[in-house]
Amino acid sequence: MPSLISPEPSVLSTWKRPAPTKVDLPWADISVIDISTFDEPGGKEKLAEQLQHAVETTGFFSITGTGFTDEEAGEKKVMGTEVLDNVESVNIAKFIPELASEPRHEFFNPYLAEIEDFSRRSLALASKIFTLFALILELPPDYFSSKHLYSSKSEDHLRYMIYRPRSIAQDALVSNSWSRAHTDFGSLTLLWSQNVAGLQIKTKEGGWKYIPPVDGGIICNVGDAMQFWSAGYLKSTTHRVTRPPADQDHIHRLGLFYFVRPGDEVDIAPAPSPLLKRLGMVKEDEGEGVREKVTGLQYVRERVKNYHDHNNYEDRKGKTFKVGGLEIEDEAV
């Protein structure tokens, strides 16, 4: 007779954060913003001023004072299997009724309450950043956050990822690339900072610099949808992951992300920003309700298909991806 008692959840190995690399790397100079002052009088406005420089330059920044602890972000790891590629990942959709049928491995069932709490808090944190973006663009504070509600169906997902070490010879065959150069397709990406070097951003001069680890920080970067909304004022920066330096190339590189994407039915046409109009980046006859409507779901689905539906990841540098009246130059190499 089968037991009526649910099995105990698997005991997960404790993950110990690797030491930072001692190799002198070309680090990017990214802004570090303490968002714990968000709810203080005048706090949002001061943070928006600090953030404006970051989004006008690198498009990457780190936030601290988030309320997330290192233990929440790193004490558990996903147990993977051996695969040919060195990347393994699992995506977990939002915990809403409309997405209840999304496939999910039973391994995660004992941890769903913890994962859901983490997922909801991640978007709540992103909503604060969207408020700062709106203030920068002189829009109503909820202009962007209202288009990314947790209760709204969207392509948001929490991702657990691991890069397995490869031999020097194997990596040499793929130019030491662990993730080819790309922009993110959604609105905003949250990446819990880690010490294994490898994430690089493309500079305005065409070179590459490493994103430095930030203790207790979450690395943030603007995605394509936010670049469209801001008519290019907010930069969706090209980035990639390369083989770690010699003192870390034996480590299994873990990644924890929350990818924020627009609501499925949300129009991502340029926003009616007074700032963008003064700069001549948006005209009165452009924007939401004027251009052909391109929804969040439409853009993300077509962009993902265009990027991934191939037998191999060919060099797409210089090619243009277009949907509706919106287009972006591909940097995938």
C-alpha angles and dihedrals in degrees: 000000000000118000118255091207116097114236118256113259116260116268106245122215114250112248116224116205111243119237116260116263118268091207114112101240131178097259122197117239102237127172119252112208125191103217094184088097092061095109097042118106106280090001097124093051093049092048091049089056091052093046095048093073092051096051092046092054123025100003086221126098139154127234127204132182089055100141092243115120127217088242092058092049099042119017096091130051134196115246108229135185130236111275135170094247117065093228125083123174145163125207121208118197126217117287099246131124093250090061099038091112094058109124115255129175114247089233088080097051097096090052101044096107091054093044093048091051090050091047094051093046090050093059091043088057091047089052089062090054090048088054089055091049089053092051091050090053092044093243129136108289093246096045094111102022090058088058092055105050117161089226092056120090111251143141093262115140143175111226132202110194138176129191112206117215116256130199120265089247093053093047091048089061090061098038091257090293118155094168120010122236112283146138122242115257101217135060105272137357125210116201119182105230118252135181102235105100120224109101110108134179126210113244126220087254091058097253129116131246131184122246106236122228115253119204109241090358137132116214112223131193134182117245134213095267092057090047089055092046090052095042089241097311091114108055124230094205124210112241140167143183121239136184109292121248119277096267091056105031092102095057125101100239111222124200132192117190142169113204112201116204131178121266110276094251098036118120112232097196116133114292122245091250117169088210093053091047091053089050091050092241094119125035128204091252093055134073139052114358092015106064123056106285116253113185127211092247093047094052097044095046094047093044093050091048092048092049102041108026096095137099088234137013100253126190105276098172112145095014117125125228114204134182122172107325094331125094139171132189113245117234098180109138 
